Structures are given as C-alpha cells and as structure tokens.
Amino acid sequence: MEIFLEYLKTFLVGGAICAVGQVLIDYTKLTPARILVIFVVAGVVLGGLGLYQPLIDFAGAGATVPLTGFGALIAKGTMAAVRTDGLIGAISGGICAAGAGIGAAIIFGLIVALIFKPGDKM
C-alpha cells in the first residue's frame, strides 16, 4: 500500500505541473518554447530559494522529471560549485550538475535523427 501512495504522490505532483503548462498553452498567447523557459527559470528560482527541495522530497520523480526539476538541479549544482570553486563555480556548476541529462538528450536526439527523417512539416 505504501508504494501505491508514492506513485500517487508522484502522479499528482507531476500531473499538476504538466496541467499548469497545458493551461498556459490553452489560455495565453505564450508559445510552448516560452513556457518551457518559464518552467526552467521557475525551477532555478525555487531551487535557489530552497523551496523546490521539499517538493522533490515529497513527490520524487513527479517533481524532478518536469522542466522545473531541471531548473532546480541547475540551481543546486551552481550553489554547490560556488561554495567549493568560488566565482568560476557560478559558470560551471549548473552545467556539471546537469551534464548527464544534457548529454543523454543530445545522444538520443542524434539517434532518433539517424533513424527517422527529420525535417520541416511545410
């Protein structure tokens, strides 16, 4: 029963974050790209203020998988690198923390582009 509650929390929090994105798409003139940027920046701000970590502790992947979780990861990596490396950590910390995710996105994007024929839909 405990695992069911974990899955339920993950689903509800992740679904709520995605529902906010869908509402923004449906009821504003914001483009999807701008909404994605808003989500990442919101994650950075909330992560930098320490407000996103309790949500991650509560919902697990429901909070880390959406783009707000990526933003929080960048903030967390930057703060840790600044503590150890000083000012240069402000530049390198976020990239180092999110490097595996960025690398995976590039590699899987390349694989999909090689398998399928990418192009404009005009």
Phi, psi and omega in degrees: 000326181295321179294325177298319179294323176298313179296322180295315177298317179299314180296316183293316181290313178298319178294323179294319178297316179293325178295323176298317177299318180294321177297319178296321178294316186286324190245005175232171177264014179290141176280158177303324179297319179292324177295320177298318178296319178300318180296316180295315180296319177299320177296320178296313182296310180295323177293319179295326178277354181080013182270343183272333182299319176300325177293321176296317178298325181283313191252351179060236183297338177296338179253336183270332183286318178297166184298335176297326176294324176296317178297318179296324177295318178298315180297316181296316179295321179295315180296320179294319181290326177295322178296323184267323187250355181079215186298324180296334177293335177294332180271318188265339188297314181295319180292319179296318181293323184259008185302319181295318179293320178295315179298317179297320179297319180293314182295313180292327175296319177295316180299315180295321179294328178285326181284315183255170181258098181285153178173171178287150179260063181254000000 
